[in-house]
Every structure is written in C-alpha cells, then in structure tokens.
Amino acid sequence: MIQVGRSVAEALAAGRPVVALETSIVAQGLPPPHNLRAAFGSEDAIRAAGAVPATVAVLAGRLKVGLERDELEALAADETAVKVSARDLGWAVAGGRSGATTVAATARAAHLAGIRFFATGGIGGVHRGNVDDVSADLEEIARAPVAVFCAGAKMILDLSRTFERLETLGVPVLGYGTDEFPAFYTARSGLRLGARVDDPDAAAAALRAHWELGGRGALVAVPPPAELPGAEGLVGQAVAEVGAVEGPGLTPRLLARIADLSGGRSLEVNVELVVNNARTAAACAVAFAA
C-alpha cells in the first residue's frame, strides 16, 4: 500500500537526510502557477541543502512517498484529485483514488516511511468562532515522531486556541530564530514561545533529545522571510465575507479571498515561506544526520 520512491528509499537505507513535503498545497491550496512554483521550489531548496525531498500523495490507490516530477505535474493538473487527510488514507487507497495529502496525512506517511523531518507552509488548527472545528493536523502531529517545520498556523485560524491545543497535546514548539509564534503571513502573533533554537545544530540537538526521551511530534516555527502588509485586516475581512462555509472547503475559500483582497501578494508570500521552511528543514535534517 505504501510505495517509497527510489531516491528516497536509497537515502533512507544509507542514513542520508530526507524531508517530506505535502501536496494539498499543490491541488487545493495554491492556484497555478504558484502551486508548482512552491512544490518544485521546495524540492530544489531541499536538494541544495544536501537532503532528499520526499513529496507525498495518493496515486491510483498507492500512498507514494517520493513523487517524480511528472507525477507531481499530473497531480497539479488533476481536477478530480481529492483532499486526503489522515482519516481518508484507507478509503483513498482501497478505492484506488488519487489525491493530495494534508499535513495530517503527510505526517503519518512520513512516520510510516521512517522520515523524521517534514516541511509545510502552515499547519491547521482551531477555527475562528468555532472551537469544535479543529484540524486533524494537531492530533496527527502529536502522534507521529516527526518534526514539522512551518510558519506557525494559518492566520485564518484562532491562533491562541491553536497554540493552547498544541500545549495540551504535548507538542513542543521550537522557535527557529524567534521567541514568538509566527502567524503565517507575519512573524508576529503576540504568542510567546518558551523554547528557541537559532541554528540547525541546536534544532537537531533539541529534536534528538526530545525523541530519545520518549517524545513524539514536534513543531519548529520558522518566521516567514517576507510579510503580507495589513495581513490581520485582510484576514478579518476574508473571514467575514466567506462566512458560514464549513468543512474541507473553508480554508481554500479563505485563502483564495485573501489572495483577491491582497492583489495576489499573499500568494507570493505563501510561496516564499513554503520554500524557506523546506530549506530550513533540510538544513536541520542534514545536521541531525551528521
């Protein structure tokens, strides 16, 4: 049921650093051409740092860890590709479906394949105005012994409650060169972090100790390299306008509206931070392997 790409399998067998990547950003999160710019840019950044990218998706009923370029391009063009969270993996595989994996599904796939490092844009969390609407990302990160590198949680969420939920689940949040939890489109959220690492060696040492002491998932919060001007106001307007949309369609609708309101600037910020997170994850994976 799980197929590991050749380059990824060879790297894992040799103990070389590998970084997992999700594909929901390709099929649902970003419009073309930004989706493939983010995907290929992340893979290139990982290779340049000395690690091997392992992009994850479900392809015709196979959970594939380590997509080839043509497979990634085909997924981006597939309008029938479903959004696959952790709960959907069995159904999608058994049904011969093709789909893009979320943070939750990718974290599980990475763990099953023996990959410790995973880069994404921003994680899901507790939605604004509905504390019962909580992304599966949080529970899955808490279960899988994988380090998730991200620019915090998406700003469209209730960041304070998301941060509190991570604490409740026992997920350590390491600020990479920051004392504050990033808010995806901006480096500042007002939420102070209790743990900080300032370079790949420090991050690798903290993660190794976390896992050796019985810890499981961890979050490494990386400030975005560029910020979206007026982000909070744009997000607030988008949340008010999109209104009562629920379920898996909510986040794509909100991100699309923010892109409209920002004149496309949010898309550029999104691509830049995704690639930066991949680069950072790869540098830390290299330090960990060394």
Number of C-alpha atoms within 10 A of each C-alpha: 11 14 16 19 16 13 15 25 20 13 15 17 8 9 11 18 27 30 32 31 32 26 29 27 27 24 24 22 20 22 16 13 10 16 23 20 18 26 24 17 19 28 24 17 22 30 18 13 18 16 25 27 28 28 28 29 32 29 22 15 20 21 25 22 28 25 25 15 13 9 14 23 16 13 22 25 13 13 11 11 20 18 23 26 24 19 12 14 24 13 12 22 19 12 12 13 19 22 31 25 30 27 30 25 28 32 34 23 24 25 18 12 19 14 23 21 26 30 31 27 30 25 25 24 28 25 22 18 10 10 12 9 13 19 20 19 20 22 18 21 27 23 19 20 24 26 30 29 31 29 33 34 23 23 25 26 23 19 24 15 16 24 21 12 17 19 13 10 14 16 21 21 23 26 25 26 13 19 18 23 29 29 27 30 29 22 21 18 17 13 14 14 17 12 15 19 19 12 14 19 17 16 23 22 14 17 26 13 11 16 15 10 9 8 19 19 26 25 24 27 30 28 26 26 17 15 21 19 13 11 19 16 11 20 22 13 16 21 23 11 11 14 11 9 12 11 9 13 11 16 21 16 17 21 22 18 21 24 21 15 15 17 10 13 15 23 22 16 18 29 21 20 26 28 26 27 29 32 26 23 33 32 25 27 29 22 17 21 12 11
